[in-house]
Amino acid sequence: MKYSFLLLLLLSTVISAANAESPSYKILFGVIEKDQQTGNPQIKETVIIPLKLKSTGFEFGFEIIPPDNQPYTYQSIVHTPSPPQHIGGIAEKDNPDQHALVGKTPVQNGVGPYMQPTWFDSGDPLGEWKIDVLVNGKLVKTITFTVVAS
């Protein structure tokens, strides 16, 4: 009986600790397309992304789906297989030596679902890319995808 009580106490402590952890955030990734009925953007999940330039209107990216309506912060860090020919914007500030790590977005605030569109510029490399998605300062998901010629 003494051991049963200790086991019960241990289990309730473990369950309480698990419930105290931050809720899980779902991350979707793929091509961003307009819903034919509503016109709203939506993610068509895939890890094969064709290299189509921004001028074509093509976008890909990720969506953060929170478990509740609580405020959160988010940030992303993009890694390329090799340096792009042209670096600008955020990447230029974070990567003046043009290493394969392109850059990171500033920390931003969110409530509810958030979609981060991304596009390609001339000179972006083919191959395996990665995007680290951080929520509330913690890595939630590393997205690995392949950029192929279109």
C-alpha positions, -999 to +999 in steps of 0.1 A: +000+000+000+029+024+008+043+018-026+010+022-043+006+056-027+041+066-038+035+054-073+002+074-074+019+105-061+047+101-087+022+096-116+002+127-106+034+148-104+044+136-139+009+143-153+008+178-137+042+186-151+032+175-186+000+197-184+021+227-173+042+226-205+034+251-233+007+240-257+018+226-290+017+247-322+010+230-356+031+241-385+020+236-421+044+241-450+040+242-488+028+262-518+004+291-510-026+291-532-059+310-533-090+291-522-112+290-553-144+297-533-132+323-508-101+337-524-082+333-491-047+320-492-042+284-481-012+260-478-010+231-502+014+209-483+045+197-501+083+196-495+091+199-532+091+236-542+096+248-578+119+278-582+094+303-596+103+340-592+083+365-572+074+383-604+052+353-614+031+357-582+043+323-569+045+320-531+053+293-507+057+294-469+045+281-436+015+286-414+015+286-376-017+272-361-018+278-324-038+256-300-057+285-285-062+323-288-033+332-265-008+357-278+026+343-289+058+355-306+073+339-337+104+341-358+119+321-387+155+314-397+162+304-433+191+282-443+201+278-480+223+251-496+246+277-510+247+315-510+222+332-532+236+355-559+218+385-545+211+391-508+189+419-496+165+430-469+167+411-436+192+386-451+216+414-460+216+426-424+222+392-409+246+378-435+270+404-449+296+377-458+270+358-479+273+325-460+246+298-467+226+310-437+204+336-453+189+353-423+161+355-398+130+375-395+125+399-365+106+385-336+069+394-341+037+391-321+008+369-331-027+358-320-045+331-339-032+315-371-005+332-390+008+325-426+043+336-436+046+339-474+080+335-490+092+338-526+123+334-548+145+361-564+168+356-593+199+338-583+184+318-554+199+283-553+184+249-560+187+221-535+178+214-499+167+244-479+156+246-442+134+269-423+135+269-385+102+281-370+104+295-334+074+302-313+078+319-280+116+317-284+116+279-288+122+259-319+089+243-328+098+228-362+126+226-387+111+224-422+134+207-447+124+211-484+139+208-518+139+236-543+138+223-579+139+239-613+105+248-626 
